[in-house]
Amino acid sequence: MTDRTFRAVIFDLDGVLWDGEPLYHEAFNIVLAPYGHRVSDDDYGQIIGTSVEACWHWLRDRFNLSEPLSRYLRAYDETVLRLLRRPVEPLPGARPLIEELRSRGVPLAVASASLRQWVDATLRGLVLQDAFDATVSASDVDNSKPAPDLFLAAARRLGVAPQDCLVVEDTLAGVRSAKAADMFAIQLRAASTALPPLDEADLVLDSFADFDLSLVASVAREAQP
């Protein structure tokens, strides 16, 4: 724990606001099925949290894929968007926490390694499209996680210094990205793909119910009339 307080909260999307990783895993297997390949749980653990381009570079090497990378990327994009038409629900406690933080005047952002169209479709499906002051996707930056670009862009859009931002992440790449941006990194272990506790995280939570609102208490006081 820390005795610091923070002025803004930045959430990862998949595995934090909703249990999205199984959908992306399923999409990989749908695309690869005609080629006779399947992404195992261990395979997926190697790429979780990284950009879609990085995932497909890894998979191309893993399965010696011969088609142009653009063909897999296009098929994957179409498959993900089709799967995202299903109803989706936020992880338990996500919506109440977001509502409480908003009521306290805390600036909120989403910073996701997913593509812009996936981020927008997911937030619409969660009915959270109007809940954040800023959203940043892999489509908006040069380098995705574990580089700090996504979180630094989110801080700029919120108008908050990076060191005053608290990040909620679920993957090692995400935690490293937040730390590289000089932000306080919480690892949330609430999704079905939750990793073991990460030593690099500043704080590890098993659910949103464990989120300590005193981490943003100073913002709450500032928000009072």
C-alpha positions as CSV (number, residue, x, y, z in Angstrom):
1,M,0.0,0.0,0.0
2,T,1.0,3.6,-0.3
3,D,0.3,6.8,1.7
4,R,0.1,8.7,-1.6
5,T,-3.1,9.9,-3.2
6,F,-3.8,10.1,-6.9
7,R,-5.7,12.6,-9.0
8,A,-6.7,10.3,-11.9
9,V,-7.5,6.6,-12.5
10,I,-6.7,4.9,-15.8
11,F,-8.2,1.5,-16.5
12,D,-7.1,-1.2,-18.9
13,L,-10.1,-2.6,-20.8
14,D,-9.8,-6.4,-21.4
15,G,-9.4,-8.4,-18.2
16,V,-10.1,-5.3,-16.1
17,L,-13.4,-3.8,-17.0
18,W,-14.7,-7.0,-18.5
19,D,-13.5,-10.6,-18.9
20,G,-12.6,-10.0,-22.6
21,E,-9.5,-12.2,-23.1
22,P,-11.5,-15.5,-23.7
23,L,-13.2,-13.7,-26.7
24,Y,-9.9,-12.7,-28.2
25,H,-8.5,-16.2,-27.6
26,E,-11.5,-17.6,-29.4
27,A,-11.1,-15.3,-32.3
28,F,-7.5,-16.4,-32.8
29,N,-8.6,-20.0,-33.0
30,I,-11.5,-19.2,-35.4
31,V,-9.0,-17.5,-37.7
32,L,-6.4,-20.3,-37.4
33,A,-8.8,-23.2,-37.7
34,P,-8.7,-23.4,-41.5
35,Y,-4.9,-23.6,-41.3
36,G,-5.0,-26.5,-38.9
37,H,-3.7,-24.6,-35.9
38,R,-4.9,-23.9,-32.4
39,V,-3.8,-21.4,-29.8
40,S,-3.4,-23.2,-26.5
41,D,-3.8,-21.6,-23.1
42,D,0.0,-21.6,-22.8
43,D,0.3,-20.0,-26.2
44,Y,-2.2,-17.3,-25.2
45,G,-0.3,-16.7,-22.0
46,Q,2.7,-15.6,-24.1
47,I,0.8,-12.9,-25.9
48,I,-1.9,-11.6,-23.5
49,G,-1.7,-7.9,-23.0
50,T,0.3,-7.1,-26.1
51,S,-0.8,-5.4,-29.3
52,V,-2.6,-7.3,-32.0
53,E,0.3,-6.8,-34.4
54,A,2.7,-8.2,-31.8
55,C,0.4,-11.2,-31.2
56,W,0.2,-12.1,-34.8
57,H,4.0,-11.7,-35.3
58,W,4.4,-14.2,-32.4
59,L,1.8,-16.6,-33.9
60,R,3.3,-16.4,-37.4
61,D,6.6,-17.6,-35.9
62,R,4.9,-20.1,-33.6
63,F,3.0,-21.9,-36.4
64,N,5.3,-21.0,-39.4
65,L,2.4,-19.2,-41.1
66,S,3.0,-18.5,-44.7
67,E,0.2,-16.0,-45.7
68,P,0.9,-12.2,-45.6
69,L,0.4,-10.9,-42.0
70,S,-2.2,-8.4,-43.3
71,R,-4.5,-11.3,-44.2
72,Y,-4.5,-12.7,-40.7
73,L,-4.9,-9.2,-39.2
74,R,-7.9,-8.4,-41.4
75,A,-9.6,-11.8,-40.7
76,Y,-8.9,-11.3,-37.0
77,D,-10.4,-7.8,-36.9
78,E,-13.6,-9.0,-38.7
79,T,-13.9,-12.0,-36.3
80,V,-13.4,-9.9,-33.2
81,L,-16.0,-7.3,-34.3
82,R,-18.5,-10.1,-35.0
83,L,-17.9,-11.7,-31.6
84,L,-18.3,-8.3,-29.9
85,R,-21.9,-8.2,-31.1
86,R,-22.7,-10.6,-28.3
87,P,-24.0,-9.1,-25.0
88,V,-21.1,-8.3,-22.6
89,E,-21.1,-7.6,-18.9
90,P,-18.5,-5.7,-16.8
91,L,-16.6,-7.5,-14.2
92,P,-18.3,-7.5,-10.7
93,G,-17.8,-4.2,-9.0
94,A,-16.5,-2.3,-12.1
95,R,-19.6,-0.2,-12.7
96,P,-20.1,0.8,-9.0
97,L,-16.5,1.8,-8.7
98,I,-16.6,3.9,-11.8
99,E,-19.8,5.6,-10.7
100,E,-18.3,6.3,-7.3
101,L,-15.1,7.8,-8.7
102,R,-17.1,9.9,-11.1
103,S,-19.2,11.2,-8.2
104,R,-16.0,12.3,-6.5
105,G,-14.8,14.2,-9.6
106,V,-11.9,11.9,-10.3
107,P,-10.8,12.1,-14.0
108,L,-11.1,8.6,-15.6
109,A,-9.6,7.1,-18.7
110,V,-9.3,3.8,-20.6
111,A,-5.9,2.9,-22.1
112,S,-6.2,-0.4,-24.1
113,A,-3.8,-2.3,-26.4
114,S,-6.8,-3.2,-28.5
115,L,-7.7,-1.4,-31.7
116,R,-9.9,1.7,-31.6
117,Q,-12.9,0.0,-33.2
118,W,-12.7,-2.8,-30.6
119,V,-12.5,-0.4,-27.7
120,D,-15.5,1.6,-28.9
121,A,-17.5,-1.5,-29.6
122,T,-16.7,-3.0,-26.2
123,L,-17.5,0.2,-24.3
124,R,-20.9,0.4,-26.1
125,G,-21.6,-3.2,-25.3
126,L,-20.8,-2.5,-21.6
127,V,-22.9,0.7,-21.8
128,L,-19.8,2.6,-20.5
129,Q,-19.2,4.6,-23.6
130,D,-19.9,7.9,-21.7
131,A,-18.2,6.9,-18.4
132,F,-14.7,8.1,-19.3
133,D,-13.1,11.5,-19.9
134,A,-10.6,9.9,-22.3
135,T,-10.0,6.7,-24.2
136,V,-6.8,5.7,-25.8
137,S,-6.3,2.6,-28.0
138,A,-3.3,1.0,-29.8
139,S,-4.6,2.8,-32.9
140,D,-3.7,6.2,-31.3
141,V,-0.1,5.6,-30.4
142,D,3.2,4.5,-32.0
143,N,4.1,1.9,-29.5
144,S,1.7,-0.3,-27.5
145,K,2.3,-2.0,-24.1
146,P,4.8,-2.6,-22.5
147,A,5.9,0.8,-23.9
148,P,4.5,3.7,-21.8
149,D,2.9,5.5,-24.8
150,L,-0.8,4.5,-24.1
151,F,-0.7,5.6,-20.5
152,L,1.2,8.8,-21.2
153,A,-1.3,9.7,-23.9
154,A,-4.2,9.0,-21.5
155,A,-2.5,11.3,-18.8
156,R,-2.1,14.1,-21.4
157,R,-5.8,13.8,-22.4
158,L,-6.8,14.0,-18.8
159,G,-4.5,16.9,-18.1
160,V,-2.9,15.1,-15.2
161,A,0.8,14.5,-14.6
162,P,1.8,10.8,-15.0
163,Q,3.0,10.5,-11.4
164,D,-0.4,11.5,-10.2
165,C,-2.1,8.7,-12.1
166,L,-3.2,5.3,-10.8
167,V,-3.5,2.5,-13.3
168,V,-5.6,-0.7,-13.0
169,E,-4.1,-3.5,-15.1
170,D,-4.2,-7.3,-15.3
171,T,-1.2,-8.3,-17.4
172,L,2.6,-8.1,-17.0
173,A,2.9,-6.0,-20.2
174,G,0.3,-3.6,-18.8
175,V,1.9,-3.3,-15.4
176,R,5.3,-2.7,-17.0
177,S,3.7,-0.1,-19.3
178,A,2.3,1.8,-16.3
179,K,5.5,1.6,-14.4
180,A,7.4,2.9,-17.5
181,A,5.0,5.8,-17.5
182,D,5.9,6.6,-13.8
183,M,2.4,5.6,-12.6
184,F,1.2,3.6,-9.7
185,A,0.2,0.2,-11.0
186,I,-2.5,-2.0,-9.5
187,Q,-2.8,-5.6,-10.8
188,L,-6.4,-6.7,-10.8
189,R,-6.9,-10.5,-10.6
190,A,-10.6,-10.7,-11.2
191,A,-10.8,-12.1,-14.7
192,S,-10.8,-15.8,-15.8
193,T,-7.3,-15.2,-17.2
194,A,-5.9,-13.7,-14.0
195,L,-2.2,-14.1,-13.7
196,P,-0.4,-15.0,-10.4
197,P,0.5,-11.9,-8.3
198,L,3.1,-9.8,-10.1
199,D,6.1,-8.6,-8.2
200,E,6.3,-5.5,-10.4
201,A,2.8,-4.3,-9.4
202,D,2.6,-1.7,-6.7
203,L,-0.6,-3.3,-5.4
204,V,-2.4,-6.5,-6.1
205,L,-6.2,-6.8,-5.8
206,D,-8.4,-9.9,-6.3
207,S,-11.6,-7.8,-7.0
208,F,-12.8,-4.3,-7.4
209,A,-14.4,-4.7,-3.9
210,D,-10.9,-4.5,-2.5
211,F,-10.2,-1.1,-4.1
212,D,-9.3,1.4,-1.4
213,L,-11.0,4.7,-2.2
214,S,-8.5,6.5,0.1
215,L,-6.1,6.2,-2.8
216,V,-8.0,9.1,-4.5
217,A,-9.3,10.7,-1.3
218,S,-7.6,14.0,-2.0
219,V,-9.5,14.3,-5.3
220,A,-12.7,13.6,-3.4
221,R,-12.0,16.6,-1.1
222,E,-11.2,18.8,-4.0
223,A,-14.4,17.9,-5.7
224,Q,-16.5,19.0,-2.8
225,P,-18.3,22.4,-3.3
